[in-house]
Amino acid sequence: MGKIYYTMTEITDYGPFITKLVLPMGANVKAESVKPACFHVYVERKDKKGEILMLPRSWTDLEHKEPSKGNGAITDAYPSSIDGERQEEGEFVTLEMKYGPDVPLSASIAPIGMMNEYIISHYRITQVADIPSEGENLSGFVFDLCAGNSTKQAEKFLQGISSYAEEPLNYGYFVPQTGNGKRPLIIWLHGGGEGGTDPAIAYTGNKVVNLAGDDIQAKFGGAFVLVPQAKTFWLDDGSGQYGRTGKSKYVKALKALIDEFIANNDTSIDMSRIYIGGCSNGGFMTMRMLLDYPHFFAAAYPVCEALYDEVIRDEDIEAIKHLPIWFTHSKDDTIVKPEETVVPTYERLMRAGAGNVHFSYFEQVVDLHGLFTNEHGEPYTYHGHFSWIYALNDDCRLDYDGKPVMVEGKEVSLMEWLAEQKMA
């Protein structure tokens, strides 16, 4: 029988990845003795039945599938604490693994059918070179029993289910740890791949945890975060198919969940500062909720929103033109084409006299924070649909005309602007 190991998962702009493997060595080792070449890593990604998954080669090549197994690349190795923190010496060794958009074996989730799901990553870490310890050499260890995973960014989120009898919805939520008095509520509606029955997917499938991070929380003076999950997808009009009707069977269920969450926290949530946003399917649902409840939300931040402009009536535009809205989209989005959705809708709102509507319209979606690079070492260019990366990193600052968005003479980011919005 092999030895145990621990995994550590990081939620990135491209979703959750296993970035570290922590190995209990059973003896003290020093930094100069631990090298990546001391270990070999092999991984098999499996379903809940223990079968190796057959998965697409990439997000953009869904037709060709292959067994999800292979060797992992170690980028660093060092003595550590059990939490993976680097130390000069210790009884644990942490292996930092190569991960990212071009390393699918490192991903913690996989597209099972139409939905992303957390999968089982079974590692076998083999020690292939001796490591000197106090009075002995450590040799030939095999680590193949996972004793647990840590995803620190998600640990601050709790989970619940609404009591709406007709369509109870799962959700994740965050309770602010800073600020005083009543705090705002930020709602995030997930994309098409994050529906299902595991609410953790809704806030970890993309970097939604940033809304609960210190930087964004500070801009709001502390804020509740609510992340509902549809069982299928928000665009489901009852047919179970993607279509262009502009309807959703989840409208009443979602509003009931929001109302229930507010009621459960009525002494702590500021009803004049309820903000709603989301990406793709969630951007669609954001617009749908604005149209159906135009006087409930203080502001909205739809991202690559998928409500076709053709189903929005002129009276709908009149009904929401008073609302503060900040759209985000990329011109090269081939999944939700902006010329069929956000561009005409934004332009109609502006012609109708909307006074506080903005639109960050990017040429493409590029890594701005040094997380991922391409084979030439240049910032990684994501699929054009992934403009939620800009929104969740609070990188949106420019309006449709290319000029900065201003509030009281000061340039603001999306989240800074959102925090300023309040119902009269």
HUVEN-V723409 format. One line per field, one symbol per residue. phi: phi as a letter, one per 30 degrees, with the letter a starting at -180 (. if undefined). psi: psi as a letter, one per 20 degrees, with the letter a starting at -180 (. if undefined). Layout:
phi=???
psi=???
This chain:
phi=.dcdbbcbccdcdcjdbdcbcccddiadbcedccbeddbbcbbbcbdddidddcbedadcbddccbddaldccdcabadadddiddbdalcbcccdcdakecbdddddbadciccdbdcccccbccdcbdbdbdiacdbidbcbbdclbbbddcddccbabdcdddadcdacabcdcbibidcdbccbcddddcdkbcddddcbdbddeedcdeddeddcijbdbbbdbddcadddcjdibdbbdicbdceddddddeddddddbddccdddbccbalcheddededdddddbdcccdabbdbhdcddedccdddddddcddddbbdbacdcdcdcdddcbddddeddddddjecbbbadcddacbdcbidbbddcicedcdedddddedddchcdbcdedicddcbhicdbdedddedddadd
psi=prrrrqqpppoahjapqoiqppooijqpqqhiioqhiiqppqqppqaiijppqoqqhrhjmihoqqpnqaqqpphqpqqrrijjpprhqrjqppopqprahjmhiiqirqoociqqqproooqooppjqqopaojrpppjqpojopjrqpnhhihiqrqaprjohhmppqqqqppqjrrrbpqrppppprahijabjoihhhiihrlhhhhjrhghhhhikpqqppnqpqheqhiojiijqpakhjqpijghhghhgggggghikhiipoijmopprrqdghgghghghghhmikhqhrqmpplqkophhiorhhgghhjiipppoqprqhkoigophiiehghgghgghhijpilproooqgroqpijkgqraijjqpporqiikihgggijljphqahjjqqpqoljppqrghggghippq.
